[in-house]
Amino acid sequence: METSSVKPAAPQELRANTIGLPGVLFQSITTMAPASAVSFSLGAAIAFTGGALPLAVIIALVVCCLIALSIGSLAKHLPSAGGYFTYVGQSLGLQAGWLTGWLFNLAYLLIVPFQLLVLGPVADSFMSGLFHVSLGWPFWTVAFALLIFALTIFGIKISADTGIVLGIIEIVVFVALSIWLIATSPNNTLAVFNPGSSLLPGLNGWQGVFFGMIFVLLAFAGFESSAPLAEEARNPRRTVPRAILLSALCIGIFYVFCSYAGVVGWGPAQIAKYSADADPWGTMAKNAWGGFSFIVILAILNSALANANAGVTASSRMLYAMGRTGALPKVLARLNNTRTPYVAIIFAMVIALVFSLLPGFIYGTTTAFALLGTILTLPIILVYMATCVSVPFFYRRRHPEEFNILRHVIVPLIPFIILLFVLYFQFVPLPAAPLNLAGPIVAVWLVVGIIIVAVLTRSAPHLLKESDSITAEVE
């Protein structure tokens, strides 16, 4: 019988029973970075979806809710800091689980530099415009990296509580602005739910919808990030599945609302010019709120900070779990006196600084943002697909008495098929440089992972087998 009791944590374990549903829920919500996602990720999709952006968001909402149900089916029996590493490993085999964790790590290690490429330039622009102080985007990038490190190194409670406050602020600001845009717009129309409104004519507009969905899914990415908090959550078998589904559903509805407001607020007839504006939501905020538009900029900064904070929390727990079993270097499993995986956090922050500053200098921050976003979304899609495949195998093998065709076959099959279409349109045709580098980079990462798995299988199979031990002991 499920209860909220958890065995007392040993010194080498994460601090159990620390956060409840609100903290776990906002781990997912802030990883999604609602305000930043509306401003940048959904905005990037408009170059392809055009006025049909709300339609693409609705499809992504359905897909992600079905994926959330599939994750919940696995999290119910496998509460673990390993997240996908555990889910797929227990369903499709240890090698597949390790590769899934490997792909997940690529995606989540890039979340922080991805958001630092928002924080640095936006903060520099804000300070320059309001206070006439220009220190350059690299200065603010490093400053925010240090702040994120401070928020995550002293324990999950501080990080989770911060996430709740930051998440509420950004949602309230963007809901208020969206209501204003819809109420004052002369362009309200249902044409935004017609694929013919996209900017790519192929397949009666569906080509633009599916191509743009890579950026829409980027906006949704993170709803599952509370899964690695299972060992630190109260009653994780119930809390984690609820948090994952609620975050996908609630923020998905928020995205539909804001995407509609953005399209009609900008004007469907002028939507082709949307992508030419470096800050379209800032422009709409100035037109709507005048001098108070700085509130929107602060909300975007708040959102990107919350996202980076949550990204470090999620990725460090995955690195910790894989390091604890020896699937990655065991040094990553070291904890400080607050039972926080400090080595994994330090590693994640070093990666964040390198992969924000380097591509930012080479390509410029806007292009670097798009490149990192594409790179991190591709492995997330693959992880989602592996999770969908895992559900029927897990229940047929481990819990046949609970197996249900609708819940464990049809529900995961629908998003799997839709994601296949999304992947296809990322490569046919290939995007322009440097975004065309995303596929090869992910492919190289996957090949390296396959080589590591092959070596571990041959020379140290016990390290893969020890992944069985990373499931939280919660009954």
N, C-alpha and C positions, 0 to 999 in steps of 0.2 A: 504493500500500500504506500502511495506517495505522500510524503510529509515534507515539511520545510527543514527537518533536522538534517544536519550534515556532520560528518565526522570531524572532530577538531583537526585543524590543519597542522601538519608537521612543519618544522622550520623551513624545509625545502619546498613547501607547497605554497600556492597562491592563497591569499587570505579569503577564506570561504565566508558565505553568508553576509557579505558586505553591502551589497546594493539590491534594492527592490525593483519593481516593474518600472517606475519612472526613470530611474537611472539607466536601466538596461534599454528601455525604449528610446531615450534620447541619445544613447550611444549610436543607435542606428540612424536616428533622425539627423543628428549633427554630422555623421559620416556622409549622409546624402547632401549636406550643405544646401538646404532649400533655396536661400536667397542667392547664393553664388551660382547654384545650378540654373536657376531661372535666368539670371543675368548673362551667364556665359555659355553653359552647356546647351540649354534649350535655344539660346540665341544662335549658337553655331549650327544647330539643326535647321534653322530657317533658310539657310542658303540652299537647302535641298527640299525641305518640306514646304517652304513658302507659307501661304496662308493655311495650309492643312496641318500645321503644327499641332493643334489640339487633337486632331484625329490620331496622329502618331503617338501622342502622349496617352490617349485612352487605350490604344493597343498595348503600349508598354505597361500601363497600369494593370491590365488584365494578365499579361504575361508574368509580371513580377509578383502579383498576388498568388497566382498558381504556383510559382516557384517558392514563394514564402510558405504556402501550405505543404509543399514537398519537403522543404527544409525542416518545417515544424514536425513532420512525421518522423524524421530522423533524429532531430534534437530531443524529441520526447523520450527516446530510448538511449541516446548517446550524448548526455550533457558533458561537454568537454571543452577545454581551452584550445584543443586541436581543431575544432570546427570542421571544415570540409576535409581536412586531413583524416579525421576520424570517420566522418560520414561515408566517404567514398572507400576508404580503406577497409571498413567493416562490411561493405556491400560488394565491392568489385575486386577486392584483393589489395594487399599492402602496397604493391608497386603502383597501382592506380591511385591509391590514397596519397602516397608520397608525391607523385607527379601533380596531383591536384593541389596539395599544399604548396608545392613549388610554384605553380602558376598563380595561386592566390597571393603568395609572397611578392611576386613581381608586381601585381596590381596594387597591393596595399602599400608596398614600399614607395610606389610612385605617387600615391595620394598626397603625401605631404609636400614633395617638391612641386607637384601640380598646383596645389593651393598657394604655395609660397610665390608662385608666378602670378597669382592674383594679388596676394597681400602686398608684395613689394611695390609693384607699379601703382596700384590703387592708392596705397598709403602715401607714396611719394607725390602723386598727383594731388591728393587731398591736402597734404601739408603745404605743397607749393601754391595751390590755388587759394587756400584759406589764410595761411600764415606767412606765405612768401618764403618758405624754408625748403630748399631743394638739396637733399642729401644723396639723391640717387636711389634707384630701386634696389641695388645690391645691399645698401646699408639697411633698408627696412626688411629685406629678405632675411638677413642674418639676425636682426633684432627680433623678428617674429619667431625665428627658429629657436632662439634662446628662451623666449617666453613659453613656447610649446613644450620645450624640454622641462622647464620648471613646473608646468601644469601636470606632467605625466610621471615625473620621477619619484614623487612623494606619496604614491598610492592611488588606487583606483577610486577612492571616495572623492578626493579633490577633483579628479578628472571628470567623474560622472556628474557631480554637483555643478561644476562649471558648464558642462554640456547642457544641462537642463535650462539654466539661466540664458545662455547664449542662444539656444534653440528657440526658446519662446520669443525672445526679442526679434529675431529676424523674421519669424513667421508673422508676427503681429504687424510689423512695418509693411511687408509685402502684401498682406491681405488688405490692409488699409489703402495702399496705393492702387491695387487691382480694382477694388470696389470703386474708387474715384474714377479710374480710367473707363471702366464699363459704364458707369452712370453718366459720364459726360461725353461719351463717344457717339457720333452720328453713324458709326459703321457697324453696329451690332448685326450679325448675320449668322445663319446656320451653314453657310458655304465653307466655313472653316472645318467642317466635318466631312467634306467631300474631297476625295483624293485628287480630283481634277484641279484643285486649288494649289497643288504642289508646283515647284519650279522646274521639275524634270518631267517631261511628257511621257516617257516610256511606261507601258502597261497602264495606260489611262491615268497616269499620275502616281501609281503605286510605287514606281521606281524611286521617285523622290521621297515618298513616305518611308520606305524600307531603308534607303541609303541614309537618310537623316536620322534614323532610329539608333545609329551607333552613338550619336550625341545625346539622344533622349535616354537611352539606357545608361549612358555615363551619368546623367542627372539622377537616375534611380540607384546607381551603384552605391552600395553601402547599407541598404536596408537590412542586409543579412549580417552586418558587422557585429551585432550583439552576440552572435553565436559563440565566439571565443571567450565571452565573459561568463560562461556557464559555471565555471568552478568558483567564481566570486559572487554569483547571484544567489538570492534567496529563492528556494523552491525552483531550481532551474528547469526541471522537466515541464513546468507550466509557464514560468515567467519568460523564458527565451522564445518558445514558439509564439506566444502572444505578442511579444515585442516585435518580432520579425514581421508578422502579418499586419499588425497595427501600423507600423512605420511605413510599409509599402502602400497600404490602403489610404491612410490619412495624408501622407505627403504626396501620393499619387493624385488624390483629389485636389490638393493644393496646387500641384503642377498643372492640372487641367484648367483650373480656374485662372491661374496666372498666365498660362500660355494663351488662353482666350483673350484675357485682358491685354496682353502684349500685342497680339495681332490686331485687334480692333482699336486699341489705343494708338498704334502706329498708323493703321489704315491699310486694309487689304490691297488697295490699288497701288500703294507705295511700298509693298512688302519686299520687293526686289532690292530696295535701297537700304533695308534694315541692316544687313551685314556690313555695309560700308561705314556704319557708325561704330566707333570704338566703344561707346558706352550708350547703347540705345535706351536702356532703362533709366540711366541718368538723364538723358535727353527728355524722355517722357516725364520724369519726375520734375525737371525744371519747368516744363510746360504746364504741369498740373499744380505744383506746389511752390514754384518760384524759389525764394531764398531758403525755404525749408527743405529743399531737395538734398541737402547734405545728410539728412537722416537716412536716406536710401544708401548713400555711400558708406556710412557707418554700419548699416545693416549688412552690406556686402562684405566689408572687412570682418565684421563679427562672424558672419557665416563661414568665410574661408578659414578663420582662426579656429572655429569650433570643429570644422571638418578636419583640419590638420591634427588637432588635438585627438579627435576620435580615431583618425587613421593610425596615429602612433600607438594608441591603446590597442587597437585590433591587431595590427601587424606584429607588435611586440609579443602579444599572447600566442600568436601562431608560431613565431620564432622560438619562444620559450617552450612550447609544447613539443616541437620537433627537436629542439636541443635536449630536452629532458629525456627523450628516448634514445638519443644518439643519432637520429636521422640527419641532424645538422650538428655542428660542433657543440659540445656540451656546455661550453662557456656561455652560450646564449641562455642557458637555464639558470644562471646565477641570479639570486634575489638579494635585495638590500634588506635593511631592518624593518621596512614596511611591507615586506614580501612582494615587492615590485620587481619585475625582470629588468633590472637597470642596464645590464650589458646589451640586451636586445633593444632597449630604448636608445641607448647611445649609438648603436650600430644604425638604427633606423634614421636617426637625426643626421649622422654623417652622410648617409646616402641622400637624404633630403637636400642638404646643402650642395653637394656635388651636382646632383641632377636637376637642381633649379638654376644655379649660377652658370654652369657650363652651357647647356642648350640656350639659356637666356642670352648669353653673350654671343653665341654663334648665330642663332636664328632671329633673335629679338624675342621679347617676352610673349607677344601675341601668338606667333607661330609656334614657339616652344610649348605654350599652353595647349594648343591644338594637337601637337605631336604627342606629348605625354598623355593627353586625354585619350587619344586613339590607341596608343600602346597599352594603357592600363585597362581599357574597355574590352579589348579582344580576349585576354586571358580570363576576365570575369565572365564573359559569355561562355567560354569553354568550361569554366568551373560550374556555372549554372547548368549547362547541358549534362555534365558528368553527374551532378546531383540529381537531376531528373531521372537519369538512367538508373541511379543507385536505389531509388525508392522501391520499385517492384522487386529487385533482386534481394534487398535487405529483408523485406517482409516475407517473401516466399521462403527464404533460407532461415531467418532468425525468428520470425513471428508469424508462421503460417495461419495460426488461429485468428489473427487480426486482419489477414489479407483481404482487400476489397478492390474489385476491378475499377470502380469509379475513382476511389480515393487514391489508389496506389498504381494505377496504370493510365487511365484517361487524364487525370489532373496533371501529372508530370509530362505526358506525351504532347499535350497541346503547346506548352511553351517551348518544348524541345524542337518541334517542327517550325514554329515561327522564328526561333533563333537561327535555324538553318538558313532561312531566307535572308535574315539580317546579315549573317556572315557572308553569304554568296554575293550580296550587293556591295560588300566592302572591297571585293577584289574584281568585280566585273561591272564597270571598268575600274582600273586602278586609279586611285586619287592622285592628284598632282604632288610633286615633291615639296617638302620632305615627308608629307604624310604617307607616301608610298613606302617609307622605311618601316612603318609600324609592323606590317606583316612579317617581313624578314627578321626583325628584331625579336618578335615573339617566337618565331619558328626556331631561331638560334637558341633562345632561352629554353624552349621545350626540348630540343635535341640534347643540350647540355644536361638537362634533368634526366632524360632517358639514359644517357651514358652513366650518370651517377647511380641511378637505380640499378643498372646492369652490373656495375661494379659492386654495389652493396649486396645484391642478390647472390653474386658469386663468392665474394670474399667475406662478407659480414652479414649474412641473412638474419642474424639475431637482432640487429639494429632495426630492421624493418618489422620483425615480429613483436618487438617491444612496443610498437604503436598500439597494441591491444591494451596497454596499461595506462593510456592517457585519458581514458574515460573517467569522469568524475565519479566518486563513490557516493552517489545519492540514491536513496531508495524511497 
